[in-house]
């Protein structure tokens, strides 16, 4: 799911690969999702993106890290493409 304001777009990514489609595990009985590594991601946006940031509580380092990206698409459907190093449970992507 996504949200935005005047300064950024924020995308929350939840990994359910290898599990059922419920993202909550209140009984703590679900298996861990399959780790996703080096995922190629494309986000189509009209925003003039200057920075792509990634944050995740799944890593020991809770600081946001900048990801290299390229512009993609065309004038009618501009976007950005980047490689997400990994997604264990939850990642947040911020486009500024």
MOPAC internal coordinates of N, CA, C and O (Angstrom, degrees):
PM7 1SCF
backbone

  N    0.0000 0     0.00 0     0.00 0    0    0    0
  C    1.4348 1     0.00 0     0.00 0    1    0    0
  C    1.5127 1   109.68 1     0.00 0    2    1    0
  O    1.2310 1   120.59 1   -18.94 1    3    2    1
  N    1.3107 1   116.48 1   161.06 1    3    2    1
  C    1.4577 1   120.08 1  -172.46 1    5    3    2
  C    1.5229 1   110.77 1  -136.23 1    6    5    3
  O    1.2310 1   121.15 1   -20.35 1    7    6    5
  N    1.3114 1   115.41 1   159.65 1    7    6    5
  C    1.4545 1   122.65 1   171.98 1    9    7    6
  C    1.5213 1   107.54 1  -147.02 1   10    9    7
  O    1.2310 1   120.83 1   -15.37 1   11   10    9
  N    1.3283 1   116.03 1   164.63 1   11   10    9
  C    1.4539 1   119.16 1   179.28 1   13   11   10
  C    1.5129 1   110.56 1  -153.45 1   14   13   11
  O    1.2310 1   121.53 1   -20.77 1   15   14   13
  N    1.3135 1   114.68 1   159.23 1   15   14   13
  C    1.4553 1   122.64 1   169.19 1   17   15   14
  C    1.5184 1   107.11 1  -140.08 1   18   17   15
  O    1.2310 1   119.93 1    14.03 1   19   18   17
  N    1.3023 1   117.74 1  -165.97 1   19   18   17
  C    1.4641 1   120.58 1  -176.12 1   21   19   18
  C    1.5282 1   112.88 1   -67.14 1   22   21   19
  O    1.2310 1   120.17 1   157.64 1   23   22   21
  N    1.3358 1   117.28 1   -22.36 1   23   22   21
  C    1.4633 1   120.22 1  -174.27 1   25   23   22
  C    1.5229 1   114.57 1  -103.88 1   26   25   23
  O    1.2310 1   119.56 1   157.40 1   27   26   25
  N    1.3268 1   118.44 1   -22.60 1   27   26   25
  C    1.4599 1   118.24 1  -174.95 1   29   27   26
  C    1.5293 1   112.59 1  -159.23 1   30   29   27
  O    1.2310 1   122.03 1   -16.37 1   31   30   29
  N    1.3277 1   113.71 1   163.63 1   31   30   29
  C    1.4585 1   122.53 1   169.05 1   33   31   30
  C    1.5210 1   106.09 1  -113.63 1   34   33   31
  O    1.2310 1   120.24 1   -39.51 1   35   34   33
  N    1.3367 1   117.14 1   140.49 1   35   34   33
  C    1.4490 1   121.97 1  -178.55 1   37   35   34
  C    1.5239 1   108.69 1  -125.28 1   38   37   35
  O    1.2310 1   120.60 1   -50.12 1   39   38   37
  N    1.3277 1   116.46 1   129.88 1   39   38   37
  C    1.4625 1   123.11 1   179.80 1   41   39   38
  C    1.5192 1   108.64 1  -120.04 1   42   41   39
  O    1.2310 1   120.39 1   -52.95 1   43   42   41
  N    1.3232 1   116.86 1   127.05 1   43   42   41
  C    1.4568 1   123.18 1   176.99 1   45   43   42
  C    1.5264 1   107.36 1  -101.98 1   46   45   43
  O    1.2310 1   120.08 1   -56.39 1   47   46   45
  N    1.3219 1   117.46 1   123.61 1   47   46   45
  C    1.4517 1   122.24 1  -178.55 1   49   47   46
  C    1.5237 1   108.95 1  -114.52 1   50   49   47
  O    1.2310 1   120.30 1   -56.85 1   51   50   49
  N    1.3255 1   117.03 1   123.15 1   51   50   49
  C    1.4571 1   122.96 1  -179.95 1   53   51   50
  C    1.5222 1   108.29 1  -114.81 1   54   53   51
  O    1.2310 1   120.30 1   -51.82 1   55   54   53
  N    1.3173 1   117.04 1   128.18 1   55   54   53
  C    1.4538 1   122.69 1  -178.13 1   57   55   54
  C    1.5285 1   110.21 1   -88.91 1   58   57   55
  O    1.2310 1   120.33 1   -63.74 1   59   58   57
  N    1.3253 1   116.97 1   116.26 1   59   58   57
  C    1.4623 1   123.04 1   174.66 1   61   59   58
  C    1.5253 1   111.44 1  -116.30 1   62   61   59
  O    1.2310 1   120.33 1  -169.35 1   63   62   61
  N    1.3316 1   116.98 1    10.65 1   63   62   61
  C    1.4570 1   121.29 1  -177.01 1   65   63   62
  C    1.5342 1   110.27 1   -62.98 1   66   65   63
  O    1.2310 1   121.00 1   -56.69 1   67   66   65
  N    1.3263 1   115.70 1   123.31 1   67   66   65
  C    1.4553 1   120.69 1   179.85 1   69   67   66
  C    1.5211 1   114.05 1    85.15 1   70   69   67
  O    1.2310 1   120.10 1  -174.11 1   71   70   69
  N    1.3343 1   117.41 1     5.89 1   71   70   69
  C    1.4652 1   121.56 1   176.96 1   73   71   70
  C    1.5203 1   108.21 1  -125.32 1   74   73   71
  O    1.2310 1   120.74 1     4.66 1   75   74   73
  N    1.3277 1   116.19 1  -175.34 1   75   74   73
  C    1.4582 1   118.67 1   173.85 1   77   75   74
  C    1.5192 1   108.72 1   -78.49 1   78   77   75
  O    1.2310 1   119.70 1     4.36 1   79   78   77
  N    1.3185 1   118.17 1  -175.64 1   79   78   77
  C    1.4627 1   120.12 1  -174.87 1   81   79   78
  C    1.5273 1   113.70 1   -89.29 1   82   81   79
  O    1.2310 1   119.56 1  -174.62 1   83   82   81
  N    1.3090 1   118.44 1     5.38 1   83   82   81
  C    1.4627 1   121.13 1   176.57 1   85   83   82
  C    1.5109 1   110.56 1   -87.08 1   86   85   83
  O    1.2310 1   120.14 1   -51.86 1   87   86   85
  N    1.3154 1   117.34 1   128.14 1   87   86   85
  C    1.4585 1   119.15 1  -175.87 1   89   87   86
  C    1.5248 1   112.33 1   -88.76 1   90   89   87
  O    1.2310 1   120.22 1   168.29 1   91   90   89
  N    1.3365 1   117.18 1   -11.71 1   91   90   89
  C    1.4625 1   119.83 1   178.09 1   93   91   90
  C    1.5259 1   109.81 1  -100.65 1   94   93   91
  O    1.2310 1   120.50 1   -33.38 1   95   94   93
  N    1.3009 1   116.65 1   146.62 1   95   94   93
  C    1.4602 1   122.51 1   179.23 1   97   95   94
  C    1.5217 1   108.59 1  -129.98 1   98   97   95
  O    1.2310 1   121.07 1  -113.16 1   99   98   97
  N    1.3206 1   115.57 1    66.84 1   99   98   97
  C    1.4645 1   120.20 1  -175.41 1  101   99   98
  C    1.5251 1   112.70 1   -64.01 1  102  101   99
  O    1.2310 1   119.86 1   151.09 1  103  102  101
  N    1.3293 1   117.87 1   -28.91 1  103  102  101
  C    1.4685 1   121.52 1   179.27 1  105  103  102
  C    1.5323 1   112.26 1   -88.68 1  106  105  103
  O    1.2310 1   120.67 1   173.48 1  107  106  105
  N    1.3181 1   116.32 1    -6.52 1  107  106  105
  C    1.4685 1   123.61 1  -178.90 1  109  107  106
  C    1.5254 1   111.35 1    54.16 1  110  109  107
  O    1.2310 1   121.51 1  -131.45 1  111  110  109
  N    1.3363 1   114.72 1    48.55 1  111  110  109
  C    1.4577 1   120.88 1  -179.56 1  113  111  110
  C    1.5234 1   112.69 1  -117.83 1  114  113  111
  O    1.2310 1   119.89 1   173.11 1  115  114  113
  N    1.3250 1   117.82 1    -6.89 1  115  114  113
  C    1.4580 1   120.31 1  -177.44 1  117  115  114
  C    1.5246 1   111.59 1   -76.58 1  118  117  115
  O    1.2310 1   121.48 1   -30.51 1  119  118  117
  N    1.3136 1   114.77 1   149.49 1  119  118  117
  C    1.4550 1   120.42 1   172.49 1  121  119  118
  C    1.5209 1   108.13 1   -74.26 1  122  121  119
  O    1.2310 1   120.60 1   -26.64 1  123  122  121
  N    1.3061 1   116.46 1   153.36 1  123  122  121
  C    1.4668 1   120.58 1   175.63 1  125  123  122
  C    1.5203 1   108.88 1   -64.07 1  126  125  123
  O    1.2310 1   120.12 1   -35.44 1  127  126  125
  N    1.3268 1   117.37 1   144.56 1  127  126  125
  C    1.4669 1   118.73 1   176.30 1  129  127  126
  C    1.5245 1   110.98 1   -67.94 1  130  129  127
  O    1.2310 1   121.14 1   -20.63 1  131  130  129
  N    1.3091 1   115.43 1   159.37 1  131  130  129
  C    1.4628 1   122.05 1   176.98 1  133  131  130
  C    1.5278 1   108.78 1   -69.33 1  134  133  131
  O    1.2310 1   120.33 1   -53.83 1  135  134  133
  N    1.2995 1   116.98 1   126.17 1  135  134  133
  C    1.4616 1   122.01 1  -179.86 1  137  135  134
  C    1.5235 1   109.89 1   -62.79 1  138  137  135
  O    1.2310 1   120.74 1   -48.34 1  139  138  137
  N    1.3057 1   116.19 1   131.66 1  139  138  137
  C    1.4648 1   122.47 1   176.58 1  141  139  138
  C    1.5241 1   107.16 1  -102.70 1  142  141  139
  O    1.2310 1   120.65 1   -52.43 1  143  142  141
  N    1.3246 1   116.37 1   127.57 1  143  142  141
  C    1.4694 1   120.81 1  -179.70 1  145  143  142
  C    1.5275 1   110.32 1  -121.68 1  146  145  143
  O    1.2310 1   121.16 1   -36.70 1  147  146  145
  N    1.3155 1   115.39 1   143.30 1  147  146  145
  C    1.4643 1   123.26 1   174.00 1  149  147  146
  C    1.5305 1   112.28 1    49.21 1  150  149  147
  O    1.2310 1   120.81 1  -127.84 1  151  150  149
  N    1.3236 1   116.06 1    52.16 1  151  150  149
  C    1.4666 1   121.79 1   179.82 1  153  151  150
  C    1.5181 1   110.18 1   -80.98 1  154  153  151
  O    1.2310 1   120.64 1   -52.46 1  155  154  153
  N    1.3141 1   116.39 1   127.54 1  155  154  153
  C    1.4602 1   121.09 1   174.32 1  157  155  154
  C    1.5206 1   108.27 1   -80.28 1  158  157  155
  O    1.2310 1   120.85 1   -56.39 1  159  158  157
  N    1.3253 1   115.98 1   123.61 1  159  158  157
  C    1.4634 1   122.38 1  -175.21 1  161  159  158
  C    1.5201 1   109.16 1  -120.98 1  162  161  159
  O    1.2310 1   120.76 1   -44.62 1  163  162  161
  N    1.3225 1   116.15 1   135.38 1  163  162  161
  C    1.4605 1   122.00 1   172.48 1  165  163  162
  C    1.5183 1   107.97 1  -124.50 1  166  165  163
  O    1.2310 1   120.76 1   -51.26 1  167  166  165
  N    1.3167 1   116.15 1   128.74 1  167  166  165
  C    1.4665 1   121.88 1   176.55 1  169  167  166
  C    1.5187 1   107.21 1  -121.82 1  170  169  167
  O    1.2310 1   120.85 1   -56.43 1  171  170  169
  N    1.3214 1   115.98 1   123.57 1  171  170  169
  C    1.4608 1   120.56 1   177.88 1  173  171  170
  C    1.5196 1   107.96 1   -89.83 1  174  173  171
  O    1.2310 1   121.16 1   -52.70 1  175  174  173
  N    1.3307 1   115.38 1   127.30 1  175  174  173
  C    1.4557 1   121.27 1  -175.22 1  177  175  174
  C    1.5202 1   109.84 1  -152.35 1  178  177  175
  O    1.2310 1   120.77 1   -32.51 1  179  178  177
  N    1.3028 1   116.14 1   147.49 1  179  178  177
  C    1.4701 1   122.10 1   174.01 1  181  179  178
  C    1.5313 1   111.11 1   -85.32 1  182  181  179
  O    1.2310 1   120.13 1   169.47 1  183  182  181
  N    1.3103 1   117.35 1   -10.53 1  183  182  181
  C    1.4674 1   122.45 1  -178.19 1  185  183  182
  C    1.5286 1   110.81 1   -67.59 1  186  185  183
  O    1.2310 1   120.55 1   -37.14 1  187  186  185
  N    1.3135 1   116.55 1   142.86 1  187  186  185
  C    1.4636 1   121.97 1   174.92 1  189  187  186
  C    1.5297 1   107.43 1   -82.61 1  190  189  187
  O    1.2310 1   120.36 1   -94.38 1  191  190  189
  N    1.3078 1   116.91 1    85.62 1  191  190  189
  C    1.4619 1   122.50 1  -173.63 1  193  191  190
  C    1.5217 1   110.25 1   -70.82 1  194  193  191
  O    1.2310 1   121.44 1   -50.05 1  195  194  193
  N    1.3213 1   114.85 1   129.95 1  195  194  193
  C    1.4604 1   121.80 1   176.07 1  197  195  194
  C    1.5272 1   111.35 1  -109.72 1  198  197  195
  O    1.2310 1   120.80 1   153.05 1  199  198  197
  N    1.3445 1   116.07 1   -26.95 1  199  198  197
  C    1.4603 1   121.68 1  -176.04 1  201  199  198
  C    1.5244 1   110.03 1  -145.53 1  202  201  199
  O    1.2310 1   121.04 1   -41.23 1  203  202  201
  N    1.3318 1   115.62 1   138.77 1  203  202  201
  C    1.4658 1   122.23 1   171.35 1  205  203  202
  C    1.5192 1   106.58 1  -114.72 1  206  205  203
  O    1.2310 1   120.62 1   -57.41 1  207  206  205
  N    1.3277 1   116.41 1   122.59 1  207  206  205
  C    1.4633 1   121.94 1  -178.52 1  209  207  206
  C    1.5200 1   109.93 1  -117.50 1  210  209  207
  O    1.2310 1   120.75 1   -34.07 1  211  210  209
  N    1.3339 1   116.17 1   145.93 1  211  210  209
  C    1.4515 1   122.07 1   177.23 1  213  211  210
  C    1.5179 1   108.80 1  -125.61 1  214  213  211
  O    1.2310 1   120.79 1   -45.06 1  215  214  213
  N    1.3326 1   116.10 1   134.94 1  215  214  213
  C    1.4642 1   121.64 1   173.09 1  217  215  214
  C    1.5151 1   107.80 1  -133.79 1  218  217  215
  O    1.2310 1   120.84 1   -33.96 1  219  218  217
  N    1.3353 1   115.99 1   146.04 1  219  218  217
  C    1.4576 1   120.24 1   179.34 1  221  219  218
  C    1.5225 1   109.76 1  -154.33 1  222  221  219
  O    1.2310 1   120.06 1   -44.27 1  223  222  221
  N    1.3262 1   117.49 1   135.73 1  223  222  221
  C    1.4673 1   119.17 1   174.22 1  225  223  222
  C    1.5244 1   111.62 1   -78.14 1  226  225  223
  O    1.2310 1   120.23 1   176.69 1  227  226  225
  N    1.3362 1   117.16 1    -3.31 1  227  226  225
  C    1.4605 1   121.54 1  -178.46 1  229  227  226
  C    1.5219 1   112.64 1   -78.01 1  230  229  227
  O    1.2310 1   120.20 1   167.26 1  231  230  229
  N    1.3011 1   117.23 1   -12.74 1  231  230  229
  C    1.4622 1   122.46 1  -176.82 1  233  231  230
  C    1.5276 1   108.83 1  -107.04 1  234  233  231
  O    1.2310 1   120.22 1   -26.40 1  235  234  233
  N    1.3174 1   117.19 1   153.60 1  235  234  233
  C    1.4626 1   120.52 1   176.95 1  237  235  234
  C    1.5194 1   111.67 1   -63.09 1  238  237  235
  O    1.2310 1   120.43 1   144.89 1  239  238  237
  N    1.3288 1   116.79 1   -35.11 1  239  238  237
  C    1.4563 1   121.90 1   179.30 1  241  239  238
  C    1.5313 1   108.10 1   -87.81 1  242  241  239
  O    1.2310 1   120.41 1   -70.43 1  243  242  241
  N    1.3182 1   116.83 1   109.57 1  243  242  241
  C    1.4605 1   120.83 1  -177.23 1  245  243  242
  C    1.5283 1   112.90 1   -86.66 1  246  245  243
  O    1.2310 1   120.02 1  -177.76 1  247  246  245
  N    1.3210 1   117.56 1     2.24 1  247  246  245
  C    1.4575 1   121.06 1   179.23 1  249  247  246
  C    1.5224 1   110.53 1   -73.69 1  250  249  247
  O    1.2310 1   121.21 1   -29.81 1  251  250  249
  N    1.3165 1   115.29 1   150.19 1  251  250  249
  C    1.4604 1   119.91 1   174.32 1  253  251  250
  C    1.5220 1   108.59 1   -70.89 1  254  253  251
  O    1.2310 1   121.09 1   -39.12 1  255  254  253
  N    1.3258 1   115.51 1   140.88 1  255  254  253
  C    1.4618 1   119.34 1   176.46 1  257  255  254
  C    1.5260 1   108.36 1  -118.66 1  258  257  255
  O    1.2310 1   121.06 1   -36.30 1  259  258  257
  N    1.3120 1   115.58 1   143.70 1  259  258  257
  C    1.4605 1   121.06 1   177.33 1  261  259  258
  C    1.5188 1   108.96 1   -82.26 1  262  261  259
  O    1.2310 1   120.87 1   -42.96 1  263  262  261
  N    1.3257 1   115.94 1   137.04 1  263  262  261
  C    1.4551 1   121.78 1   177.30 1  265  263  262
  C    1.5215 1   109.86 1  -110.61 1  266  265  263
  O    1.2310 1   119.87 1   -42.67 1  267  266  265
  N    1.3137 1   117.85 1   137.33 1  267  266  265
  C    1.4641 1   119.40 1   173.38 1  269  267  266
  C    1.5300 1   108.93 1   -66.07 1  270  269  267
  O    1.2310 1   120.75 1   -33.77 1  271  270  269
  N    1.3210 1   116.17 1   146.23 1  271  270  269
  C    1.4601 1   120.41 1  -179.56 1  273  271  270
  C    1.5146 1   110.30 1  -146.28 1  274  273  271
  O    1.2310 1   121.31 1   -16.89 1  275  274  273
  N    1.3034 1   115.11 1   163.11 1  275  274  273
  C    1.4593 1   121.41 1   174.29 1  277  275  274
  C    1.5159 1   108.26 1  -126.54 1  278  277  275
  O    1.2310 1   121.21 1   -24.51 1  279  278  277
  N    1.3025 1   115.29 1   155.49 1  279  278  277
  C    1.4616 1   120.51 1   175.38 1  281  279  278
  C    1.5229 1   108.24 1   -83.94 1  282  281  279
  O    1.2310 1   120.83 1   -35.50 1  283  282  281
  N    1.3124 1   116.02 1   144.50 1  283  282  281
  C    1.4460 1   121.27 1  -177.31 1  285  283  282
  C    1.5245 1   109.34 1  -142.49 1  286  285  283
  O    1.2310 1   120.67 1    -1.40 1  287  286  285
  N    1.3087 1   116.32 1   178.60 1  287  286  285
  C    1.4613 1   120.29 1   179.23 1  289  287  286
  C    1.5121 1   111.68 1    82.59 1  290  289  287
  O    1.2310 1   121.69 1    19.64 1  291  290  289
  N    1.3212 1   114.37 1  -160.36 1  291  290  289
  C    1.4636 1   120.39 1   179.41 1  293  291  290
  C    1.5237 1   109.14 1  -134.63 1  294  293  291
  O    1.2310 1   120.54 1     6.85 1  295  294  293
  N    1.3188 1   116.58 1  -173.15 1  295  294  293
  C    1.4632 1   121.17 1  -176.07 1  297  295  294
  C    1.5274 1   111.83 1   -59.84 1  298  297  295
  O    1.2310 1   120.25 1   145.12 1  299  298  297
  N    1.3259 1   117.12 1   -34.88 1  299  298  297
  C    1.4668 1   121.06 1  -179.03 1  301  299  298
  C    1.5353 1   112.60 1   -82.86 1  302  301  299
  O    1.2310 1   120.05 1   153.87 1  303  302  301
  N    1.3166 1   117.51 1   -26.13 1  303  302  301
  C    1.4654 1   122.17 1  -177.89 1  305  303  302
  C    1.5324 1   110.20 1  -136.83 1  306  305  303
  O    1.2310 1   120.06 1  -114.26 1  307  306  305
  N    1.3355 1   117.49 1    65.74 1  307  306  305
  C    1.4627 1   119.20 1  -179.08 1  309  307  306
  C    1.5254 1   111.02 1   -72.35 1  310  309  307
  O    1.2310 1   121.26 1   -26.34 1  311  310  309
  N    1.3066 1   115.20 1   153.66 1  311  310  309
  C    1.4479 1   119.59 1   178.41 1  313  311  310
  C    1.5071 1   111.70 1  -160.79 1  314  313  311
  O    1.2310 1   121.79 1     5.06 1  315  314  313
  N    1.3185 1   114.18 1  -174.94 1  315  314  313
  C    1.4496 1   121.34 1   176.27 1  317  315  314
  C    1.5273 1   108.14 1  -132.36 1  318  317  315
  O    1.2310 1   120.92 1   -28.74 1  319  318  317
  N    1.3247 1   115.84 1   151.26 1  319  318  317
  C    1.4548 1   121.67 1   178.75 1  321  319  318
  C    1.5312 1   108.44 1  -129.13 1  322  321  319
  O    1.2310 1   121.11 1   -38.98 1  323  322  321
  N    1.3250 1   115.48 1   141.02 1  323  322  321
  C    1.4604 1   120.64 1   179.11 1  325  323  322
  C    1.5179 1   108.62 1  -154.98 1  326  325  323
  O    1.2310 1   120.83 1   -11.79 1  327  326  325
  N    1.3199 1   116.01 1   168.21 1  327  326  325
  C    1.4598 1   121.99 1   175.84 1  329  327  326
  C    1.5194 1   108.22 1  -106.80 1  330  329  327
  O    1.2310 1   120.99 1   -56.44 1  331  330  329
  N    1.3329 1   115.71 1   123.56 1  331  330  329
  C    1.4543 1   121.75 1   176.60 1  333  331  330
  C    1.5362 1   107.11 1   -88.61 1  334  333  331
  O    1.2310 1   119.40 1   -61.39 1  335  334  333
  N    1.3363 1   118.74 1   118.61 1  335  334  333
  C    1.4642 1   121.09 1  -173.24 1  337  335  334
  C    1.5335 1   113.56 1   -56.07 1  338  337  335
  O    1.2310 1   120.55 1   136.33 1  339  338  337
  N    1.3338 1   116.56 1   -43.67 1  339  338  337
  C    1.4535 1   119.11 1   176.90 1  341  339  338
  C    1.5237 1   110.04 1  -164.13 1  342  341  339
  O    1.2310 1   121.51 1   -20.59 1  343  342  341
  N    1.3243 1   114.72 1   159.41 1  343  342  341
  C    1.4613 1   122.16 1   173.97 1  345  343  342
  C    1.5218 1   106.40 1  -139.52 1  346  345  343
  O    1.2310 1   120.92 1   -72.61 1  347  346  345
  N    1.3314 1   115.85 1   107.39 1  347  346  345
  C    1.4653 1   120.74 1   178.45 1  349  347  346
  C    1.5279 1   108.67 1   -88.98 1  350  349  347
  O    1.2310 1   120.41 1   114.23 1  351  350  349
  N    1.3338 1   116.82 1   -65.77 1  351  350  349
  C    1.4598 1   121.74 1   179.44 1  353  351  350
  C    1.5288 1   111.98 1  -120.03 1  354  353  351
  O    1.2310 1   121.03 1   128.61 1  355  354  353
  N    1.3410 1   115.63 1   -51.39 1  355  354  353
  C    1.4673 1   119.32 1  -172.54 1  357  355  354
  C    1.5201 1   109.74 1  -148.55 1  358  357  355
  O    1.2310 1   120.90 1   -46.17 1  359  358  357
  N    1.3193 1   115.89 1   133.83 1  359  358  357
  C    1.4684 1   122.56 1   172.74 1  361  359  358
  C    1.5199 1   108.80 1  -130.16 1  362  361  359
  O    1.2310 1   121.70 1   -29.23 1  363  362  361
  N    1.3110 1   114.36 1   150.77 1  363  362  361
  C    1.4612 1   121.46 1   172.33 1  365  363  362
  C    1.5237 1   107.67 1  -119.50 1  366  365  363
  O    1.2310 1   120.86 1   -52.74 1  367  366  365
  N    1.3160 1   115.96 1   127.26 1  367  366  365
  C    1.4585 1   122.83 1   176.82 1  369  367  366
  C    1.5198 1   107.61 1  -110.05 1  370  369  367
  O    1.2310 1   120.60 1   -50.37 1  371  370  369
  N    1.3329 1   116.45 1   129.63 1  371  370  369
  C    1.4643 1   122.01 1   179.03 1  373  371  370
  C    1.5216 1   108.22 1  -118.79 1  374  373  371
  O    1.2310 1   120.94 1   -53.97 1  375  374  373
  N    1.3417 1   115.82 1   126.03 1  375  374  373
  C    1.4627 1   121.33 1   174.60 1  377  375  374
  C    1.5194 1   107.45 1  -104.82 1  378  377  375
  O    1.2310 1   120.66 1   -57.68 1  379  378  377
  N    1.3181 1   116.34 1   122.32 1  379  378  377
  C    1.4710 1   121.42 1   176.85 1  381  379  378
  C    1.4967 1   109.53 1  -119.10 1  382  381  379
  O    1.2310 1   120.10 1   180.00 1  383  382  381

